[in-house]
Amino acid sequence: MRFATPYLILISVCCFGCEEAQPTSPLQVEATPTEAVSVPQTDVKNTTKPNVMPKFNPLTPEEALVILDKGTERPGVGEYTTKKDPGTYICRQCNAPLYHSESKFESHCGWPSFDDKIAGAVDRHTDADGRRIEIVCHNCGGHLGHVFEGEQFTPKNTRHCVNSISMRFVPQGEELPPMIQAESD
């Protein structure tokens, strides 16, 4: 009995002490005046433009991995690596015309190769590795591949090595789909 009394006191203090702090319902929590937070009243006018992504073409997970995450498809598996038909290659994400088939050549590297781009269609950036030059769609910034110079494959001495998955091919004579414009700041 001598040891039971301290335990009973401890249990009753815990039970009654905690009961006061418990809300009557899980959804009813009242703040005491000392817990209240003062929020200054300000003009709620939104002066910034909402960050809205343009509605580009939907991408499969594989396309997104290359176009958005700057991945690379395996060599030799792309649908356009050996294609020789006349037409235009457009960005899979935004439909921007990128390359004409007349600029395509066989480099035997495992990816479609072009020695020229449509004027203003492709931008160049130093790649994350610091050695290569990444090429992206000028309109949407989607990753296309890399550009190499000095290989002597063509008289233009340039090779745009492009992932097939970053493009769509529109045969000559078919109307190009409308380009989806990226929203400007």
C-alpha positions, 0 to 999 in steps of 0.5 A: 500500500505504501508504494501504491499511493505515489503511483495513484497520485501521479496517475491522477495528476497526469489524467486531470492535468491533461484533461484541461488541455484537451479540446472537447472535439478534435475540430474545436481548438480555441486559442487563448488570448496569449496564443492569438497572433496579430496579423497586420491588415494590408492592401491585398492587391496582387502586384505579381503575375501568377506563375502559370505554365503555358499549355504545351503538348502533354508528354509521356514520362519518357518524353518528359525525362528527355525534354524537361529533365535533360535526359538522353535516349539510348542510341539507335532506338529513336524513330527518326535516326535513319528517316530520310523522308522530306519534311520538317522536324518540330518540337514535340512539346510546343510544335515549333519548327526546328529542322528541315529534312534537307539538313539531316545527314547520316552520322552513324552516331545513333541519333538523328543528325542535322548540320543546320537548324531553322533560323532562330529555332534552336538556342545553345547553352553550355551543358552542365558538364561544362564541355558540351553545348546543349541545344534547346528549343528557342520557344519552350526551352525543351532539351533537344540534345547537343551540338558538335563542331569540327567533326568534318561530317558535312561542309558546314562542319556542324552536327546537331545530335538530337534525341528523336523523342524531342521531335515530331516529324511532319511530312512534306505537303502536310500542314504544320500544327500551330506553334504553342507560344511560350508565355513571356514575362 
